[in-house]
Amino acid sequence: AGCESVKMFKELNAHELLCGKMKIECPKCNATFLREETPKHDCIISLKAVINEMAAKLMVFEQAMFFVPDIGKSLNQIWENLSLHCLIGWKVIYNEYYDHV
């Protein structure tokens, strides 16, 4: 749960600067976490999680290419020039073979 502290409006800004339940962003790795978790934060672990997530998305992308063999070669050409950060938010539309009727 979030912060349950009750403050006057005029005290809110000062409280938010110190509150352990506030989400903050690491200036080195851009990970977000609660301020109270700062002592436990490790950029290497956070970045490994990002890499693992990207690898999973890459696997989904490669599987999608397999299911569309007619354009596989042109997708390979696109893939060679594609940055991995572009894969964030991609979703597979078809998870089985798709063919024209």
C-alpha positions as MATLAB code, in Angstrom:
seq = 'AGCESVKMFKELNAHELLCGKMKIECPKCNATFLREETPKHDCIISLKAVINEMAAKLMVFEQAMFFVPDIGKSLNQIWENLSLHCLIGWKVIYNEYYDHV';
ca = [
       0.000    0.000    0.000;
       1.023    3.593   -0.416;
       1.721    6.198    2.231;
      -0.983    6.468    4.860;
       0.390    9.610    6.487;
      -2.105   12.439    6.956;
      -0.575   15.865    6.403;
      -1.729   19.417    5.991;
      -1.540   20.656    2.399;
       1.236   23.098    3.292;
       3.314   20.158    4.624;
       2.757   17.933    1.583;
       5.781   19.008   -0.495;
       8.192   18.583    2.417;
       6.676   15.172    3.223;
       6.972   13.955   -0.388;
      10.699   14.762   -0.384;
      11.275   12.293    2.462;
       8.406    9.800    2.235;
       9.602    6.205    1.740;
       6.432    5.299   -0.177;
       7.130    7.767   -3.011;
       8.221    6.262   -6.309;
      11.555    7.583   -7.487;
      13.714    6.978  -10.556;
      17.363    6.000  -10.420;
      19.396    8.627  -12.304;
      21.864    5.961  -13.478;
      19.640    3.154  -14.815;
      16.155    4.779  -14.914;
      14.639    2.016  -12.779;
      11.666    3.105  -10.653;
      11.205    1.946   -7.085;
       9.992    3.165   -3.685;
      12.333    5.587   -1.930;
      12.510    3.206    1.047;
      14.022    0.570   -1.288;
      16.949    2.829   -2.242;
      19.495    1.022   -0.034;
      18.595   -2.299   -1.711;
      18.598   -0.943   -5.284;
      21.254   -2.369   -7.606;
      21.540   -0.965  -11.152;
      23.124   -4.185  -12.440;
      20.169   -6.285  -11.270;
      17.692   -3.769  -12.706;
      19.459   -3.691  -16.073;
      19.649   -7.509  -16.178;
      15.860   -7.573  -15.741;
      15.491   -5.153  -18.669;
      17.763   -7.338  -20.819;
      15.773  -10.470  -19.904;
      12.520   -8.727  -20.808;
      13.960   -7.631  -24.146;
      15.223  -11.157  -24.840;
      11.713  -12.526  -24.229;
      10.266   -9.967  -26.637;
      12.924  -10.873  -29.193;
      11.909  -14.533  -28.933;
       8.267  -13.592  -29.553;
       9.328  -11.514  -32.546;
      11.389  -14.395  -33.967;
       8.436  -16.766  -33.508;
       6.200  -14.300  -35.341;
       8.673  -14.266  -38.244;
       8.542  -18.077  -38.354;
       4.755  -18.034  -38.747;
       4.932  -15.623  -41.697;
       7.359  -17.436  -44.023;
       6.457  -15.464  -47.177;
       7.854  -12.241  -45.756;
      10.520  -13.831  -43.574;
      13.352  -12.705  -45.847;
      12.235   -9.073  -45.954;
      11.693   -9.127  -42.178;
      15.230  -10.434  -41.757;
      16.505   -7.447  -43.711;
      14.502   -5.097  -41.475;
      15.576   -6.996  -38.359;
      19.273   -6.501  -39.126;
      18.807   -2.731  -38.826;
      16.325   -2.751  -35.910;
      17.303   -1.467  -32.467;
      16.162   -3.643  -29.564;
      14.529   -0.705  -27.747;
      11.983   -0.629  -30.593;
      10.537   -3.936  -29.362;
       9.152   -2.508  -26.122;
       5.376   -2.738  -26.221;
       5.168   -5.083  -29.246;
       2.516   -7.763  -29.059;
       2.017  -10.853  -31.183;
      -1.255  -10.670  -33.072;
      -1.219  -14.205  -34.493;
       0.213  -17.081  -32.491;
      -0.544  -19.735  -35.105;
       0.079  -20.059  -38.819;
      -1.742  -17.433  -40.868;
      -2.445  -18.012  -44.533;
      -4.406  -16.233  -47.253;
      -7.760  -17.740  -48.215;
];
